[in-house]
């Protein structure tokens, strides 16, 4: 089975916050943001998935994550949310 990576953007409507990350298991990672764990995302629950992109290699997913964390990338995500 080939590895697949996902770059994703989450949105907290309650706090108007965007979170961008990447993972090889989107469902488990989404659950950890909303129900488990600690850290930055715990404070802004609940989160919804507003954007995903799939990649065949970790390097490309990480590169896209960095792009989406830039000001242009955040504007791209904000436009999706505002539609």
ChimeraX commands (.cxc) that place a marker at each C-alpha (Angstrom):
marker #1 position 0.00,0.00,0.00 radius 0.5
marker #1 position 1.35,3.39,-1.00 radius 0.5
marker #1 position 1.60,6.16,1.57 radius 0.5
marker #1 position -0.69,9.11,1.10 radius 0.5
marker #1 position -0.40,12.46,2.82 radius 0.5
marker #1 position -3.00,15.15,3.30 radius 0.5
marker #1 position -2.50,18.87,3.75 radius 0.5
marker #1 position -5.59,20.30,5.41 radius 0.5
marker #1 position -7.12,23.48,6.75 radius 0.5
marker #1 position -9.46,23.57,9.72 radius 0.5
marker #1 position -11.71,26.43,10.72 radius 0.5
marker #1 position -13.13,27.35,14.10 radius 0.5
marker #1 position -16.27,29.38,13.47 radius 0.5
marker #1 position -16.67,30.17,17.18 radius 0.5
marker #1 position -13.27,31.89,17.30 radius 0.5
marker #1 position -12.78,32.73,13.58 radius 0.5
marker #1 position -9.46,30.84,13.58 radius 0.5
marker #1 position -7.75,28.88,10.80 radius 0.5
marker #1 position -5.38,25.98,11.42 radius 0.5
marker #1 position -3.24,24.40,8.68 radius 0.5
marker #1 position -1.46,21.07,9.00 radius 0.5
marker #1 position -0.54,17.85,7.25 radius 0.5
marker #1 position -0.93,14.20,8.16 radius 0.5
marker #1 position -1.02,10.67,6.81 radius 0.5
marker #1 position -4.31,9.96,8.62 radius 0.5
marker #1 position -6.82,12.80,8.31 radius 0.5
marker #1 position -9.63,11.18,10.29 radius 0.5
marker #1 position -7.43,10.39,13.30 radius 0.5
marker #1 position -5.83,13.81,13.16 radius 0.5
marker #1 position -9.20,15.56,12.92 radius 0.5
marker #1 position -10.43,13.63,15.97 radius 0.5
marker #1 position -7.31,14.59,17.90 radius 0.5
marker #1 position -7.95,18.28,17.14 radius 0.5
marker #1 position -11.58,18.06,18.27 radius 0.5
marker #1 position -11.65,15.49,21.06 radius 0.5
marker #1 position -8.20,14.41,22.23 radius 0.5
marker #1 position -4.86,15.88,23.03 radius 0.5
marker #1 position -3.76,19.28,24.10 radius 0.5
marker #1 position -2.07,22.28,22.58 radius 0.5
marker #1 position -3.10,25.18,20.39 radius 0.5
marker #1 position -6.17,23.64,18.74 radius 0.5
marker #1 position -7.78,22.53,22.02 radius 0.5
marker #1 position -8.61,26.14,22.93 radius 0.5
marker #1 position -10.59,26.79,19.74 radius 0.5
marker #1 position -12.85,23.74,19.42 radius 0.5
marker #1 position -14.95,22.77,17.54 radius 0.5
marker #1 position -13.06,22.62,14.23 radius 0.5
marker #1 position -14.42,21.84,10.79 radius 0.5
marker #1 position -12.39,20.72,7.77 radius 0.5
marker #1 position -12.62,23.39,5.08 radius 0.5
marker #1 position -9.88,22.29,2.67 radius 0.5
marker #1 position -7.84,19.17,1.84 radius 0.5
marker #1 position -5.19,18.29,-0.75 radius 0.5
marker #1 position -3.74,14.80,-1.23 radius 0.5
marker #1 position -0.08,14.03,-2.00 radius 0.5
marker #1 position 1.96,10.93,-2.77 radius 0.5
marker #1 position 4.94,12.04,-0.71 radius 0.5
marker #1 position 5.50,13.74,2.60 radius 0.5
marker #1 position 7.86,16.34,1.12 radius 0.5
marker #1 position 5.18,17.75,-1.18 radius 0.5
marker #1 position 2.54,17.78,1.57 radius 0.5
marker #1 position 4.90,19.65,3.89 radius 0.5
marker #1 position 5.75,22.14,1.14 radius 0.5
marker #1 position 2.05,22.83,0.53 radius 0.5
marker #1 position 1.44,23.21,4.26 radius 0.5
marker #1 position 4.10,25.93,4.36 radius 0.5
marker #1 position 2.49,27.66,1.35 radius 0.5
marker #1 position -0.92,27.63,3.04 radius 0.5
marker #1 position 0.57,29.10,6.21 radius 0.5
marker #1 position 1.85,32.13,4.27 radius 0.5
marker #1 position -0.26,35.27,4.00 radius 0.5
marker #1 position -1.26,34.36,0.44 radius 0.5
marker #1 position -2.18,30.85,1.56 radius 0.5
marker #1 position -4.24,32.18,4.47 radius 0.5
marker #1 position -6.08,34.48,2.05 radius 0.5
marker #1 position -6.76,31.46,-0.19 radius 0.5
marker #1 position -8.28,29.57,2.78 radius 0.5
marker #1 position -10.21,32.65,3.93 radius 0.5
marker #1 position -11.79,32.96,0.46 radius 0.5
marker #1 position -12.97,29.35,0.70 radius 0.5
marker #1 position -14.48,29.99,4.14 radius 0.5
marker #1 position -16.20,33.19,3.01 radius 0.5
marker #1 position -17.95,31.54,0.04 radius 0.5
marker link #1:1,2 radius 0.2
marker link #1:2,3 radius 0.2
marker link #1:3,4 radius 0.2
marker link #1:4,5 radius 0.2
marker link #1:5,6 radius 0.2
marker link #1:6,7 radius 0.2
marker link #1:7,8 radius 0.2
marker link #1:8,9 radius 0.2
marker link #1:9,10 radius 0.2
marker link #1:10,11 radius 0.2
marker link #1:11,12 radius 0.2
marker link #1:12,13 radius 0.2
marker link #1:13,14 radius 0.2
marker link #1:14,15 radius 0.2
marker link #1:15,16 radius 0.2
marker link #1:16,17 radius 0.2
marker link #1:17,18 radius 0.2
marker link #1:18,19 radius 0.2
marker link #1:19,20 radius 0.2
marker link #1:20,21 radius 0.2
marker link #1:21,22 radius 0.2
marker link #1:22,23 radius 0.2
marker link #1:23,24 radius 0.2
marker link #1:24,25 radius 0.2
marker link #1:25,26 radius 0.2
marker link #1:26,27 radius 0.2
marker link #1:27,28 radius 0.2
marker link #1:28,29 radius 0.2
marker link #1:29,30 radius 0.2
marker link #1:30,31 radius 0.2
marker link #1:31,32 radius 0.2
marker link #1:32,33 radius 0.2
marker link #1:33,34 radius 0.2
marker link #1:34,35 radius 0.2
marker link #1:35,36 radius 0.2
marker link #1:36,37 radius 0.2
marker link #1:37,38 radius 0.2
marker link #1:38,39 radius 0.2
marker link #1:39,40 radius 0.2
marker link #1:40,41 radius 0.2
marker link #1:41,42 radius 0.2
marker link #1:42,43 radius 0.2
marker link #1:43,44 radius 0.2
marker link #1:44,45 radius 0.2
marker link #1:45,46 radius 0.2
marker link #1:46,47 radius 0.2
marker link #1:47,48 radius 0.2
marker link #1:48,49 radius 0.2
marker link #1:49,50 radius 0.2
marker link #1:50,51 radius 0.2
marker link #1:51,52 radius 0.2
marker link #1:52,53 radius 0.2
marker link #1:53,54 radius 0.2
marker link #1:54,55 radius 0.2
marker link #1:55,56 radius 0.2
marker link #1:56,57 radius 0.2
marker link #1:57,58 radius 0.2
marker link #1:58,59 radius 0.2
marker link #1:59,60 radius 0.2
marker link #1:60,61 radius 0.2
marker link #1:61,62 radius 0.2
marker link #1:62,63 radius 0.2
marker link #1:63,64 radius 0.2
marker link #1:64,65 radius 0.2
marker link #1:65,66 radius 0.2
marker link #1:66,67 radius 0.2
marker link #1:67,68 radius 0.2
marker link #1:68,69 radius 0.2
marker link #1:69,70 radius 0.2
marker link #1:70,71 radius 0.2
marker link #1:71,72 radius 0.2
marker link #1:72,73 radius 0.2
marker link #1:73,74 radius 0.2
marker link #1:74,75 radius 0.2
marker link #1:75,76 radius 0.2
marker link #1:76,77 radius 0.2
marker link #1:77,78 radius 0.2
marker link #1:78,79 radius 0.2
marker link #1:79,80 radius 0.2
marker link #1:80,81 radius 0.2
marker link #1:81,82 radius 0.2
marker link #1:82,83 radius 0.2
view
